Amino acid sequence: MKKNLIRILTIFCLFIFVISCSRPVCKNTNPIFDKYSPDTKEYKDELVKQLATVDMSRITYWMDIYREDDSVQKYIQAHVQGDRLCAKIVLVVKGSVKGIEGILRTKGMGYRGAGLKGLKFDIKQNSTSTDFIFQEVSWILD
């Protein structure tokens, strides 16, 4: 009897842990985010507009993928959610790596779905390109 109770409690705790670490479900309602890829200028320009209109304290970021182009340029793609926003952001990693040393070391392995708390980035925008330049992450909720 006691063993069964311990098993049930363990399974319940694991279930709660898995659910609590998952990214909340969101539904995109912006047709531009449906039409274009997160790597395109159109998508990025729309994301800049949307980020300017939302309450940034209600926005959360969740690790999606890490990638490198020819092992030179590094990118982190993350989900951006909250305050009616459901999109992806492609962060260019150059210069600062504050808080993402583990992601870079493992090339993102084991970090998919992790919360990126205190994410800071700069926006570099001109007529031909828009880039989100990674600055730092306070901590990673994995």
N, CA, C and O atoms as CSV, one atom per row, in Angstrom:
chain,resi,resn,atom,element,x,y,z
A,1,MET,N,N,0.824,-1.196,0.000
A,1,MET,CA,C,0.000,0.000,0.000
A,1,MET,C,C,0.868,1.259,0.000
A,1,MET,O,O,0.629,2.186,-0.775
A,2,LYS,N,N,1.882,1.286,0.878
A,2,LYS,CA,C,2.752,2.451,0.986
A,2,LYS,C,C,3.571,2.633,-0.299
A,2,LYS,O,O,3.807,3.763,-0.727
A,3,LYS,N,N,4.008,1.520,-0.917
A,3,LYS,CA,C,4.771,1.593,-2.164
A,3,LYS,C,C,3.924,2.176,-3.287
A,3,LYS,O,O,4.406,2.984,-4.081
A,4,ASN,N,N,2.660,1.763,-3.350
A,4,ASN,CA,C,1.770,2.293,-4.381
A,4,ASN,C,C,1.547,3.793,-4.206
A,4,ASN,O,O,1.523,4.537,-5.186
A,5,LEU,N,N,1.386,4.228,-2.983
A,5,LEU,CA,C,1.192,5.648,-2.707
A,5,LEU,C,C,2.427,6.448,-3.124
A,5,LEU,O,O,2.304,7.531,-3.697
A,6,ILE,N,N,3.599,5.924,-2.841
A,6,ILE,CA,C,4.847,6.599,-3.226
A,6,ILE,C,C,4.956,6.671,-4.741
A,6,ILE,O,O,5.345,7.705,-5.284
A,7,ARG,N,N,4.621,5.590,-5.427
A,7,ARG,CA,C,4.652,5.588,-6.899
A,7,ARG,C,C,3.689,6.612,-7.478
A,7,ARG,O,O,4.041,7.362,-8.389
A,8,ILE,N,N,2.490,6.641,-6.956
A,8,ILE,CA,C,1.485,7.579,-7.447
A,8,ILE,C,C,1.938,9.016,-7.222
A,8,ILE,O,O,1.804,9.857,-8.111
A,9,LEU,N,N,2.468,9.296,-6.050
A,9,LEU,CA,C,2.961,10.648,-5.755
A,9,LEU,C,C,4.137,11.021,-6.653
A,9,LEU,O,O,4.231,12.159,-7.114
A,10,THR,N,N,5.019,10.082,-6.898
A,10,THR,CA,C,6.169,10.337,-7.770
A,10,THR,C,C,5.711,10.637,-9.190
A,10,THR,O,O,6.188,11.591,-9.805
A,11,ILE,N,N,4.805,9.846,-9.711
A,11,ILE,CA,C,4.286,10.058,-11.058
A,11,ILE,C,C,3.562,11.394,-11.141
A,11,ILE,O,O,3.717,12.128,-12.117
A,12,PHE,N,N,2.781,11.707,-10.134
A,12,PHE,CA,C,2.067,12.979,-10.109
A,12,PHE,C,C,3.039,14.156,-10.102
A,12,PHE,O,O,2.848,15.124,-10.839
A,13,CYS,N,N,4.072,14.079,-9.281
A,13,CYS,CA,C,5.072,15.156,-9.214
A,13,CYS,C,C,5.814,15.312,-10.541
A,13,CYS,O,O,6.053,16.435,-10.987
A,14,LEU,N,N,6.175,14.207,-11.168
A,14,LEU,CA,C,6.830,14.271,-12.474
A,14,LEU,C,C,5.921,14.898,-13.519
A,14,LEU,O,O,6.364,15.701,-14.339
A,15,PHE,N,N,4.661,14.530,-13.483
A,15,PHE,CA,C,3.695,15.088,-14.419
A,15,PHE,C,C,3.584,16.601,-14.231
A,15,PHE,O,O,3.619,17.347,-15.209
A,16,ILE,N,N,3.453,17.053,-13.003
A,16,ILE,CA,C,3.367,18.488,-12.707
A,16,ILE,C,C,4.641,19.194,-13.147
A,16,ILE,O,O,4.574,20.292,-13.699
A,17,PHE,N,N,5.792,18.590,-12.914
A,17,PHE,CA,C,7.064,19.182,-13.315
A,17,PHE,C,C,7.140,19.356,-14.827
A,17,PHE,O,O,7.554,20.409,-15.313
A,18,VAL,N,N,6.744,18.331,-15.566
A,18,VAL,CA,C,6.785,18.391,-17.030
A,18,VAL,C,C,5.822,19.455,-17.542
A,18,VAL,O,O,6.173,20.218,-18.442
A,19,ILE,N,N,4.639,19.519,-16.996
A,19,ILE,CA,C,3.650,20.503,-17.429
A,19,ILE,C,C,4.127,21.914,-17.111
A,19,ILE,O,O,3.973,22.813,-17.938
A,20,SER,N,N,4.695,22.123,-15.943
A,20,SER,CA,C,5.100,23.465,-15.537
A,20,SER,C,C,6.283,23.970,-16.347
A,20,SER,O,O,6.464,25.183,-16.453
A,21,CYS,N,N,7.095,23.092,-16.920
A,21,CYS,CA,C,8.253,23.512,-17.693
A,21,CYS,C,C,7.940,23.701,-19.168
A,21,CYS,O,O,8.801,24.121,-19.941
A,22,SER,N,N,6.732,23.398,-19.553
A,22,SER,CA,C,6.365,23.508,-20.957
A,22,SER,C,C,5.973,24.931,-21.298
A,22,SER,O,O,5.443,25.668,-20.466
A,23,ARG,N,N,6.243,25.294,-22.522
A,23,ARG,CA,C,5.862,26.602,-23.038
A,23,ARG,C,C,4.352,26.627,-23.200
A,23,ARG,O,O,3.764,25.662,-23.686
A,24,PRO,N,N,3.716,27.725,-22.796
A,24,PRO,CA,C,2.269,27.822,-22.979
A,24,PRO,C,C,1.905,27.791,-24.460
A,24,PRO,O,O,2.669,28.252,-25.307
A,25,VAL,N,N,0.768,27.259,-24.751
A,25,VAL,CA,C,0.298,27.199,-26.130
A,25,VAL,C,C,-0.197,28.588,-26.528
A,25,VAL,O,O,-0.872,29.267,-25.754
A,26,CYS,N,N,0.146,28.993,-27.734
A,26,CYS,CA,C,-0.383,30.258,-28.241
A,26,CYS,C,C,-0.791,30.051,-29.690
A,26,CYS,O,O,-0.312,29.143,-30.370
A,27,LYS,N,N,-1.678,30.908,-30.140
A,27,LYS,CA,C,-2.170,30.825,-31.513
A,27,LYS,C,C,-1.883,32.144,-32.210
A,27,LYS,O,O,-2.299,33.206,-31.747
A,28,ASN,N,N,-1.179,32.068,-33.313
A,28,ASN,CA,C,-0.866,33.251,-34.098
A,28,ASN,C,C,-2.119,33.735,-34.818
A,28,ASN,O,O,-2.855,32.943,-35.406
A,29,THR,N,N,-2.351,35.036,-34.764
A,29,THR,CA,C,-3.479,35.635,-35.492
A,29,THR,C,C,-2.995,36.665,-36.501
A,29,THR,O,O,-3.809,37.351,-37.118
A,30,ASN,N,N,-1.702,36.783,-36.679
A,30,ASN,CA,C,-1.137,37.774,-37.586
A,30,ASN,C,C,-0.827,37.119,-38.937
A,30,ASN,O,O,0.003,36.212,-38.998
A,31,PRO,N,N,-1.478,37.560,-40.021
A,31,PRO,CA,C,-1.273,36.924,-41.325
A,31,PRO,C,C,0.162,37.069,-41.857
A,31,PRO,O,O,0.615,36.221,-42.626
A,32,ILE,N,N,0.868,38.109,-41.468
A,32,ILE,CA,C,2.252,38.277,-41.929
A,32,ILE,C,C,3.141,37.183,-41.356
A,32,ILE,O,O,4.029,36.678,-42.043
A,33,PHE,N,N,2.904,36.816,-40.099
A,33,PHE,CA,C,3.695,35.738,-39.496
A,33,PHE,C,C,3.387,34.391,-40.136
A,33,PHE,O,O,4.230,33.494,-40.136
A,34,ASP,N,N,2.184,34.247,-40.681
A,34,ASP,CA,C,1.842,33.011,-41.401
A,34,ASP,C,C,2.454,32.992,-42.795
A,34,ASP,O,O,2.865,31.939,-43.282
A,35,LYS,N,N,2.514,34.152,-43.434
A,35,LYS,CA,C,2.946,34.230,-44.831
A,35,LYS,C,C,4.461,34.125,-45.003
A,35,LYS,O,O,4.932,33.545,-45.981
A,36,TYR,N,N,5.230,34.681,-44.058
A,36,TYR,CA,C,6.680,34.754,-44.205
A,36,TYR,C,C,7.403,33.916,-43.157
A,36,TYR,O,O,6.849,33.587,-42.109
A,37,SER,N,N,8.630,33.586,-43.460
A,37,SER,CA,C,9.503,32.852,-42.541
A,37,SER,C,C,10.117,33.831,-41.538
A,37,SER,O,O,10.317,34.999,-41.871
A,38,PRO,N,N,10.421,33.379,-40.317
A,38,PRO,CA,C,11.051,34.256,-39.321
A,38,PRO,C,C,12.398,34.841,-39.753
A,38,PRO,O,O,12.873,35.798,-39.141
A,39,ASP,N,N,13.014,34.289,-40.785
A,39,ASP,CA,C,14.293,34.804,-41.278
A,39,ASP,C,C,14.140,35.970,-42.260
A,39,ASP,O,O,15.131,36.615,-42.603
A,40,THR,N,N,12.928,36.246,-42.713
A,40,THR,CA,C,12.732,37.267,-43.744
A,40,THR,C,C,12.594,38.668,-43.149
A,40,THR,O,O,12.199,38.836,-41.995
A,41,LYS,N,N,12.925,39.653,-43.955
A,41,LYS,CA,C,12.797,41.053,-43.527
A,41,LYS,C,C,11.344,41.400,-43.240
A,41,LYS,O,O,11.071,42.128,-42.286
A,42,GLU,N,N,10.412,40.906,-44.032
A,42,GLU,CA,C,8.995,41.203,-43.826
A,42,GLU,C,C,8.533,40.732,-42.439
A,42,GLU,O,O,7.864,41.465,-41.711
A,43,TYR,N,N,8.899,39.518,-42.098
A,43,TYR,CA,C,8.527,38.951,-40.796
A,43,TYR,C,C,9.160,39.773,-39.671
A,43,TYR,O,O,8.487,40.153,-38.713
A,44,LYS,N,N,10.452,40.038,-39.798
A,44,LYS,CA,C,11.168,40.771,-38.755
A,44,LYS,C,C,10.630,42.189,-38.591
A,44,LYS,O,O,10.493,42.670,-37.466
A,45,ASP,N,N,10.324,42.859,-39.695
A,45,ASP,CA,C,9.760,44.209,-39.615
A,45,ASP,C,C,8.414,44.201,-38.890
A,45,ASP,O,O,8.131,45.089,-38.086
A,46,GLU,N,N,7.593,43.203,-39.177
A,46,GLU,CA,C,6.304,43.087,-38.494
A,46,GLU,C,C,6.508,42.798,-37.004
A,46,GLU,O,O,5.784,43.330,-36.164
A,47,LEU,N,N,7.479,41.967,-36.681
A,47,LEU,CA,C,7.755,41.671,-35.273
A,47,LEU,C,C,8.212,42.938,-34.543
A,47,LEU,O,O,7.815,43.165,-33.400
A,48,VAL,N,N,9.031,43.756,-35.183
A,48,VAL,CA,C,9.450,45.035,-34.582
A,48,VAL,C,C,8.216,45.887,-34.281
A,48,VAL,O,O,8.107,46.456,-33.195
A,49,LYS,N,N,7.284,45.978,-35.236
A,49,LYS,CA,C,6.054,46.754,-35.037
A,49,LYS,C,C,5.243,46.211,-33.867
A,49,LYS,O,O,4.762,46.968,-33.023
A,50,GLN,N,N,5.099,44.887,-33.828
A,50,GLN,CA,C,4.296,44.277,-32.773
A,50,GLN,C,C,4.936,44.460,-31.396
A,50,GLN,O,O,4.244,44.747,-30.419
A,51,LEU,N,N,6.249,44.294,-31.322
A,51,LEU,CA,C,6.935,44.470,-30.039
A,51,LEU,C,C,6.800,45.899,-29.523
A,51,LEU,O,O,6.816,46.126,-28.313
A,52,ALA,N,N,6.668,46.861,-30.431
A,52,ALA,CA,C,6.515,48.262,-30.027
A,52,ALA,C,C,5.129,48.548,-29.451
A,52,ALA,O,O,4.936,49.565,-28.785
A,53,THR,N,N,4.162,47.662,-29.700
A,53,THR,CA,C,2.786,47.921,-29.259
A,53,THR,C,C,2.351,47.091,-28.060
A,53,THR,O,O,1.256,47.300,-27.536
A,54,VAL,N,N,3.179,46.157,-27.615
A,54,VAL,CA,C,2.770,45.268,-26.524
A,54,VAL,C,C,3.407,45.688,-25.204
A,54,VAL,O,O,4.368,46.456,-25.169
A,55,ASP,N,N,2.852,45.169,-24.140
A,55,ASP,CA,C,3.418,45.360,-22.809
A,55,ASP,C,C,4.553,44.353,-22.655
A,55,ASP,O,O,4.310,43.158,-22.484
A,56,MET,N,N,5.787,44.835,-22.717
A,56,MET,CA,C,6.953,43.945,-22.716
A,56,MET,C,C,7.074,43.133,-21.423
A,56,MET,O,O,7.722,42.087,-21.413
A,57,SER,N,N,6.463,43.598,-20.343
A,57,SER,CA,C,6.516,42.840,-19.093
A,57,SER,C,C,5.669,41.571,-19.172
A,57,SER,O,O,5.794,40.684,-18.328
A,58,ARG,N,N,4.814,41.487,-20.179
A,58,ARG,CA,C,3.969,40.300,-20.342
A,58,ARG,C,C,4.490,39.351,-21.421
A,58,ARG,O,O,3.846,38.349,-21.730
A,59,ILE,N,N,5.650,39.664,-21.991
A,59,ILE,CA,C,6.221,38.848,-23.061
A,59,ILE,C,C,7.171,37.811,-22.469
A,59,ILE,O,O,7.975,38.118,-21.588
A,60,THR,N,N,7.066,36.582,-22.965
A,60,THR,CA,C,7.987,35.513,-22.571
A,60,THR,C,C,8.682,34.982,-23.813
A,60,THR,O,O,8.158,35.057,-24.925
A,61,TYR,N,N,9.875,34.443,-23.595
A,61,TYR,CA,C,10.685,33.893,-24.687
A,61,TYR,C,C,11.040,32.456,-24.338
A,61,TYR,O,O,11.395,32.150,-23.200
A,62,TRP,N,N,10.941,31.581,-25.330
A,62,TRP,CA,C,11.186,30.154,-25.134
A,62,TRP,C,C,12.106,29.655,-26.235
A,62,TRP,O,O,11.829,29.838,-27.421
A,63,MET,N,N,13.189,29.030,-25.840
A,63,MET,CA,C,14.181,28.502,-26.775
A,63,MET,C,C,13.537,27.541,-27.758
A,63,MET,O,O,12.788,26.646,-27.367
A,64,ASP,N,N,13.831,27.730,-29.025
A,64,ASP,CA,C,13.358,26.813,-30.062
A,64,ASP,C,C,14.554,26.058,-30.622
A,64,ASP,O,O,14.737,24.881,-30.311
A,65,ILE,N,N,15.378,26.717,-31.448
A,65,ILE,CA,C,16.526,26.029,-32.043
A,65,ILE,C,C,17.757,26.928,-32.032
A,65,ILE,O,O,17.665,28.152,-31.935
A,66,TYR,N,N,18.896,26.281,-32.134
A,66,TYR,CA,C,20.180,26.956,-32.290
A,66,TYR,C,C,20.734,26.522,-33.633
A,66,TYR,O,O,20.601,25.360,-34.016
A,67,ARG,N,N,21.356,27.449,-34.352
A,67,ARG,CA,C,21.973,27.054,-35.618
A,67,ARG,C,C,23.176,27.942,-35.901
A,67,ARG,O,O,23.311,29.045,-35.373
A,68,GLU,N,N,24.038,27.417,-36.751
A,68,GLU,CA,C,25.217,28.149,-37.209
A,68,GLU,C,C,25.242,28.122,-38.727
A,68,GLU,O,O,24.859,27.132,-39.349
A,69,ASP,N,N,25.698,29.222,-39.316
A,69,ASP,CA,C,25.922,29.261,-40.763
A,69,ASP,C,C,27.418,29.138,-40.992
A,69,ASP,O,O,28.182,30.035,-40.634
A,70,ASP,N,N,27.836,28.032,-41.586
A,70,ASP,CA,C,29.248,27.784,-41.873
A,70,ASP,C,C,30.117,27.930,-40.621
A,70,ASP,O,O,31.282,28.316,-40.710
A,71,SER,N,N,29.540,27.617,-39.448
A,71,SER,CA,C,30.242,27.695,-38.163
A,71,SER,C,C,30.802,29.087,-37.870
A,71,SER,O,O,31.682,29.235,-37.023
A,72,VAL,N,N,30.300,30.100,-38.561
A,72,VAL,CA,C,30.773,31.466,-38.346
A,72,VAL,C,C,29.714,32.275,-37.608
A,72,VAL,O,O,29.975,32.790,-36.521
A,73,GLN,N,N,28.531,32.390,-38.184
A,73,GLN,CA,C,27.459,33.163,-37.577
A,73,GLN,C,C,26.551,32.240,-36.779
A,73,GLN,O,O,26.145,31.184,-37.264
A,74,LYS,N,N,26.230,32.646,-35.543
A,74,LYS,CA,C,25.389,31.842,-34.659
A,74,LYS,C,C,24.032,32.518,-34.482
A,74,LYS,O,O,23.931,33.743,-34.415
A,75,TYR,N,N,22.985,31.683,-34.407
A,75,TYR,CA,C,21.621,32.179,-34.263
A,75,TYR,C,C,20.888,31.359,-33.215
A,75,TYR,O,O,21.094,30.153,-33.082
A,76,ILE,N,N,20.035,32.039,-32.481
A,76,ILE,CA,C,19.088,31.373,-31.587
A,76,ILE,C,C,17.705,31.784,-32.051
A,76,ILE,O,O,17.401,32.973,-32.151
A,77,GLN,N,N,16.872,30.800,-32.333
A,77,GLN,CA,C,15.481,31.075,-32.673
A,77,GLN,C,C,14.653,30.762,-31.444
A,77,GLN,O,O,14.799,29.700,-30.839
A,78,ALA,N,N,13.777,31.694,-31.076
A,78,ALA,CA,C,12.959,31.524,-29.880
A,78,ALA,C,C,11.511,31.884,-30.176
A,78,ALA,O,O,11.220,32.651,-31.094
A,79,HIS,N,N,10.612,31.317,-29.386
A,79,HIS,CA,C,9.203,31.684,-29.450
A,79,HIS,C,C,9.016,32.954,-28.626
A,79,HIS,O,O,9.580,33.085,-27.540
A,80,VAL,N,N,8.232,33.876,-29.140
A,80,VAL,CA,C,7.882,35.116,-28.449
A,80,VAL,C,C,6.387,35.030,-28.169
A,80,VAL,O,O,5.593,34.878,-29.097
A,81,GLN,N,N,5.997,35.125,-26.900
A,81,GLN,CA,C,4.597,34.932,-26.558
A,81,GLN,C,C,4.134,35.942,-25.520
A,81,GLN,O,O,4.910,36.394,-24.677
A,82,GLY,N,N,2.858,36.284,-25.598
A,82,GLY,CA,C,2.222,37.100,-24.581
A,82,GLY,C,C,1.592,38.348,-25.148
A,82,GLY,O,O,1.983,38.832,-26.210
A,83,ASP,N,N,0.596,38.875,-24.418
A,83,ASP,CA,C,-0.074,40.120,-24.778
A,83,ASP,C,C,-0.525,40.101,-26.241
A,83,ASP,O,O,-0.288,41.051,-26.986
A,84,ARG,N,N,-1.178,39.004,-26.639
A,84,ARG,CA,C,-1.713,38.787,-27.999
A,84,ARG,C,C,-0.635,38.608,-29.062
A,84,ARG,O,O,-0.914,38.750,-30.253
A,85,LEU,N,N,0.579,38.302,-28.651
A,85,LEU,CA,C,1.672,38.094,-29.610
A,85,LEU,C,C,2.098,36.632,-29.559
A,85,LEU,O,O,2.333,36.073,-28.488
A,86,CYS,N,N,2.192,36.032,-30.731
A,86,CYS,CA,C,2.627,34.643,-30.853
A,86,CYS,C,C,3.469,34.565,-32.124
A,86,CYS,O,O,2.939,34.480,-33.232
A,87,ALA,N,N,4.791,34.594,-31.945
A,87,ALA,CA,C,5.679,34.652,-33.106
A,87,ALA,C,C,7.003,33.975,-32.758
A,87,ALA,O,O,7.161,33.401,-31.681
A,88,LYS,N,N,7.938,34.056,-33.683
A,88,LYS,CA,C,9.291,33.577,-33.454
A,88,LYS,C,C,10.251,34.727,-33.700
A,88,LYS,O,O,9.997,35.607,-34.523
A,89,ILE,N,N,11.355,34.702,-32.973
A,89,ILE,CA,C,12.382,35.714,-33.143
A,89,ILE,C,C,13.692,35.004,-33.426
A,89,ILE,O,O,14.017,34.008,-32.781
A,90,VAL,N,N,14.444,35.516,-34.390
A,90,VAL,CA,C,15.760,34.973,-34.709
A,90,VAL,C,C,16.787,35.964,-34.172
A,90,VAL,O,O,16.898,37.091,-34.656
A,91,LEU,N,N,17.531,35.525,-33.167
A,91,LEU,CA,C,18.535,36.366,-32.530
A,91,LEU,C,C,19.908,36.054,-33.099
A,91,LEU,O,O,20.328,34.897,-33.134
A,92,VAL,N,N,20.602,37.086,-33.542
A,92,VAL,CA,C,21.969,36.922,-34.018
A,92,VAL,C,C,22.881,37.020,-32.806
A,92,VAL,O,O,22.789,37.967,-32.024
A,93,VAL,N,N,23.765,36.035,-32.654
A,93,VAL,CA,C,24.705,36.025,-31.531
A,93,VAL,C,C,26.051,36.507,-32.039
A,93,VAL,O,O,26.746,35.805,-32.773
A,94,LYS,N,N,26.405,37.717,-31.635
A,94,LYS,CA,C,27.735,38.234,-31.947
A,94,LYS,C,C,28.088,39.197,-30.824
A,94,LYS,O,O,27.276,40.026,-30.414
A,95,GLY,N,N,29.290,39.074,-30.347
A,95,GLY,CA,C,29.683,39.885,-29.191
A,95,GLY,C,C,29.307,39.185,-27.907
A,95,GLY,O,O,29.947,38.204,-27.527
A,96,SER,N,N,28.280,39.669,-27.230
A,96,SER,CA,C,27.892,39.140,-25.925
A,96,SER,C,C,27.288,37.739,-26.016
A,96,SER,O,O,26.502,37.442,-26.915
A,97,VAL,N,N,27.673,36.891,-25.070
A,97,VAL,CA,C,27.078,35.563,-24.931
A,97,VAL,C,C,26.599,35.369,-23.492
A,97,VAL,O,O,26.446,34.239,-23.028
A,98,LYS,N,N,26.367,36.474,-22.795
A,98,LYS,CA,C,26.016,36.441,-21.378
A,98,LYS,C,C,24.742,35.636,-21.133
A,98,LYS,O,O,23.660,36.002,-21.592
A,99,GLY,N,N,24.891,34.543,-20.405
A,99,GLY,CA,C,23.767,33.703,-20.028
A,99,GLY,C,C,23.492,32.539,-20.955
A,99,GLY,O,O,22.703,31.659,-20.609
A,100,ILE,N,N,24.121,32.503,-22.129
A,100,ILE,CA,C,23.830,31.415,-23.079
A,100,ILE,C,C,25.057,30.549,-23.351
A,100,ILE,O,O,25.122,29.865,-24.372
A,101,GLU,N,N,26.015,30.579,-22.451
A,101,GLU,CA,C,27.234,29.801,-22.650
A,101,GLU,C,C,26.927,28.313,-22.825
A,101,GLU,O,O,27.544,27.639,-23.650
A,102,GLY,N,N,25.970,27.805,-22.043
A,102,GLY,CA,C,25.589,26.392,-22.158
A,102,GLY,C,C,24.948,26.071,-23.491
A,102,GLY,O,O,25.213,25.018,-24.071
A,103,ILE,N,N,24.110,26.966,-23.984
A,103,ILE,CA,C,23.465,26.766,-25.290
A,103,ILE,C,C,24.523,26.701,-26.380
A,103,ILE,O,O,24.463,25.842,-27.260
A,104,LEU,N,N,25.491,27.608,-26.322
A,104,LEU,CA,C,26.547,27.623,-27.338
A,104,LEU,C,C,27.426,26.376,-27.238
A,104,LEU,O,O,27.787,25.779,-28.252
A,105,ARG,N,N,27.766,25.992,-26.009
A,105,ARG,CA,C,28.633,24.831,-25.801
A,105,ARG,C,C,27.993,23.551,-26.347
A,105,ARG,O,O,28.674,22.722,-26.950
A,106,THR,N,N,26.687,23.397,-26.135
A,106,THR,CA,C,25.991,22.176,-26.563
A,106,THR,C,C,25.315,22.327,-27.923
A,106,THR,O,O,24.660,21.408,-28.415
A,107,LYS,N,N,25.489,23.518,-28.525
A,107,LYS,CA,C,24.827,23.835,-29.803
A,107,LYS,C,C,23.313,23.663,-29.693
A,107,LYS,O,O,22.650,23.211,-30.627
A,108,GLY,N,N,22.787,24.036,-28.526
A,108,GLY,CA,C,21.349,24.032,-28.290
A,108,GLY,C,C,20.768,22.716,-27.828
A,108,GLY,O,O,19.599,22.660,-27.446
A,109,MET,N,N,21.559,21.651,-27.853
A,109,MET,CA,C,21.044,20.332,-27.460
A,109,MET,C,C,20.621,20.353,-25.987
A,109,MET,O,O,21.397,20.742,-25.114
A,110,GLY,N,N,19.381,19.931,-25.726
A,110,GLY,CA,C,18.865,19.865,-24.375
A,110,GLY,C,C,18.213,21.156,-23.898
A,110,GLY,O,O,17.729,21.215,-22.768
A,111,TYR,N,N,18.189,22.178,-24.721
A,111,TYR,CA,C,17.610,23.456,-24.311
A,111,TYR,C,C,16.286,23.787,-24.999
A,111,TYR,O,O,15.663,24.799,-24.679
A,112,ARG,N,N,15.857,22.965,-25.920
A,112,ARG,CA,C,14.608,23.258,-26.635
A,112,ARG,C,C,13.443,23.332,-25.647
A,112,ARG,O,O,13.246,22.425,-24.839
A,113,GLY,N,N,12.684,24.409,-25.720
A,113,GLY,CA,C,11.550,24.610,-24.826
A,113,GLY,C,C,11.903,25.321,-23.530
A,113,GLY,O,O,11.019,25.610,-22.723
A,114,ALA,N,N,13.184,25.608,-23.320
A,114,ALA,CA,C,13.604,26.286,-22.091
A,114,ALA,C,C,13.187,27.754,-22.133
A,114,ALA,O,O,13.237,28.395,-23.182
A,115,GLY,N,N,12.779,28.270,-20.990
A,115,GLY,CA,C,12.421,29.677,-20.882
A,115,GLY,C,C,13.666,30.546,-20.844
A,115,GLY,O,O,14.624,30.236,-20.136
A,116,LEU,N,N,13.655,31.619,-21.595
A,116,LEU,CA,C,14.772,32.567,-21.617
A,116,LEU,C,C,14.330,33.799,-20.828
A,116,LEU,O,O,13.693,34.702,-21.370
A,117,LYS,N,N,14.673,33.822,-19.559
A,117,LYS,CA,C,14.227,34.890,-18.667
A,117,LYS,C,C,15.170,36.085,-18.741
A,117,LYS,O,O,16.393,35.940,-18.756
A,118,GLY,N,N,14.574,37.254,-18.784
A,118,GLY,CA,C,15.374,38.474,-18.843
A,118,GLY,C,C,16.121,38.634,-20.148
A,118,GLY,O,O,17.207,39.213,-20.174
A,119,LEU,N,N,15.557,38.129,-21.231
A,119,LEU,CA,C,16.205,38.250,-22.536
A,119,LEU,C,C,16.276,39.715,-22.953
A,119,LEU,O,O,15.283,40.441,-22.909
A,120,LYS,N,N,17.475,40.131,-23.358
A,120,LYS,CA,C,17.671,41.483,-23.876
A,120,LYS,C,C,18.334,41.386,-25.239
A,120,LYS,O,O,19.223,40.564,-25.465
A,121,PHE,N,N,17.881,42.243,-26.139
A,121,PHE,CA,C,18.439,42.269,-27.487
A,121,PHE,C,C,18.306,43.670,-28.055
A,121,PHE,O,O,17.465,44.456,-27.620
A,122,ASP,N,N,19.147,43.968,-29.029
A,122,ASP,CA,C,19.069,45.225,-29.763
A,122,ASP,C,C,18.430,44.950,-31.115
A,122,ASP,O,O,18.500,43.838,-31.638
A,123,ILE,N,N,17.811,45.978,-31.668
A,123,ILE,CA,C,17.224,45.874,-32.993
A,123,ILE,C,C,18.030,46.769,-33.925
A,123,ILE,O,O,18.150,47.974,-33.703
A,124,LYS,N,N,18.579,46.158,-34.972
A,124,LYS,CA,C,19.311,46.895,-36.006
A,124,LYS,C,C,18.481,46.802,-37.278
A,124,LYS,O,O,18.282,45.721,-37.831
A,125,GLN,N,N,18.001,47.953,-37.730
A,125,GLN,CA,C,17.075,47.958,-38.857
A,125,GLN,C,C,17.480,49.036,-39.858
A,125,GLN,O,O,17.771,50.173,-39.486
A,126,ASN,N,N,17.491,48.653,-41.141
A,126,ASN,CA,C,17.688,49.624,-42.215
A,126,ASN,C,C,16.815,49.199,-43.395
A,126,ASN,O,O,15.960,48.326,-43.250
A,127,SER,N,N,17.024,49.802,-44.542
A,127,SER,CA,C,16.145,49.526,-45.681
A,127,SER,C,C,16.318,48.118,-46.249
A,127,SER,O,O,15.421,47.619,-46.929
A,128,THR,N,N,17.447,47.471,-45.986
A,128,THR,CA,C,17.683,46.146,-46.575
A,128,THR,C,C,17.655,44.993,-45.571
A,128,THR,O,O,17.522,43.834,-45.963
A,129,SER,N,N,17.779,45.304,-44.282
A,129,SER,CA,C,17.793,44.202,-43.308
A,129,SER,C,C,17.271,44.648,-41.946
A,129,SER,O,O,17.300,45.827,-41.593
A,130,THR,N,N,16.802,43.677,-41.215
A,130,THR,CA,C,16.385,43.860,-39.825
A,130,THR,C,C,16.978,42.704,-39.049
A,130,THR,O,O,16.786,41.541,-39.404
A,131,ASP,N,N,17.700,43.026,-37.987
A,131,ASP,CA,C,18.316,41.985,-37.158
A,131,ASP,C,C,18.038,42.248,-35.694
A,131,ASP,O,O,18.009,43.393,-35.243
A,132,PHE,N,N,17.833,41.161,-34.958
A,132,PHE,CA,C,17.703,41.199,-33.516
A,132,PHE,C,C,19.033,40.681,-32.972
A,132,PHE,O,O,19.349,39.501,-33.129
A,133,ILE,N,N,19.802,41.544,-32.342
A,133,ILE,CA,C,21.145,41.199,-31.868
A,133,ILE,C,C,21.074,40.825,-30.394
A,133,ILE,O,O,20.709,41.649,-29.556
A,134,PHE,N,N,21.421,39.595,-30.082
A,134,PHE,CA,C,21.398,39.103,-28.705
A,134,PHE,C,C,22.326,39.929,-27.814
A,134,PHE,O,O,23.446,40.256,-28.205
A,135,GLN,N,N,21.849,40.261,-26.615
A,135,GLN,CA,C,22.667,40.955,-25.623
A,135,GLN,C,C,22.915,40.091,-24.389
A,135,GLN,O,O,24.061,39.889,-23.987
A,136,GLU,N,N,21.823,39.575,-23.783
A,136,GLU,CA,C,21.990,38.734,-22.597
A,136,GLU,C,C,20.693,38.053,-22.218
A,136,GLU,O,O,19.604,38.435,-22.646
A,137,VAL,N,N,20.856,37.022,-21.392
A,137,VAL,CA,C,19.747,36.330,-20.740
A,137,VAL,C,C,20.097,36.279,-19.261
A,137,VAL,O,O,21.220,35.932,-18.897
A,138,SER,N,N,19.136,36.623,-18.409
A,138,SER,CA,C,19.389,36.591,-16.960
A,138,SER,C,C,19.540,35.158,-16.461
A,138,SER,O,O,20.464,34.848,-15.710
A,139,TRP,N,N,18.631,34.292,-16.881
A,139,TRP,CA,C,18.721,32.874,-16.553
A,139,TRP,C,C,17.884,32.061,-17.516
A,139,TRP,O,O,16.996,32.577,-18.195
A,140,ILE,N,N,18.188,30.781,-17.557
A,140,ILE,CA,C,17.477,29.859,-18.435
A,140,ILE,C,C,16.698,28.900,-17.562
A,140,ILE,O,O,17.269,28.211,-16.716
A,141,LEU,N,N,15.387,28.857,-17.770
A,141,LEU,CA,C,14.501,27.961,-17.028
A,141,LEU,C,C,14.326,26.709,-17.866
A,141,LEU,O,O,13.557,26.696,-18.827
A,142,ASP,N,N,15.036,25.670,-17.502
A,142,ASP,CA,C,15.037,24.443,-18.299
A,142,ASP,C,C,14.203,23.375,-17.633
A,142,ASP,O,O,14.084,22.267,-18.157
